[in-house]
Amino acid sequence: MPRSVNHVASRARRKKVMKLAKGYFGRRKNVWTVAKNAVEKGLGYAYRDRRAKKRDFRSLWIQRINAGARIHGLSYSALMGALNKSEIQLNRKVLADLAMNHPEAFKAVVDQVK
């Protein structure tokens, strides 16, 4: 019996990977084995960094809140402890935005917890 090879599916699989490799430099964009490795590596980085982005932004927000709090004579940890004690439900993203873009509103929050 002759060997059956599904060329349609394998071609579609390769086309899908080559489409993802579009825009890469050198052989990474047009040589199948190099492109496949580059795309797999890129997708792995994308998966990892979607999670890392959340950590990076939280870290940035904490730095901004700390800078705003120190202007008003508090440390970050003291401010967050006072916010939790006074049951003010503002997350770090909102607090960082207030500290950066609306200093008077941030000052009102700090005055309320002092």
Buried (B, 14 or more C-beta within 10 A) or exposed (E): EEEEEEEEEEEEEEEEBBEBBEEBEEEBBEBEEBBBBBBEEBEEEEEEEEEEEEEEEBEEBBEBBBEBBEEBEBEBEBBBEBBEEEEEEEEBBBBBBBBBEEEEEBBEBBEEBE
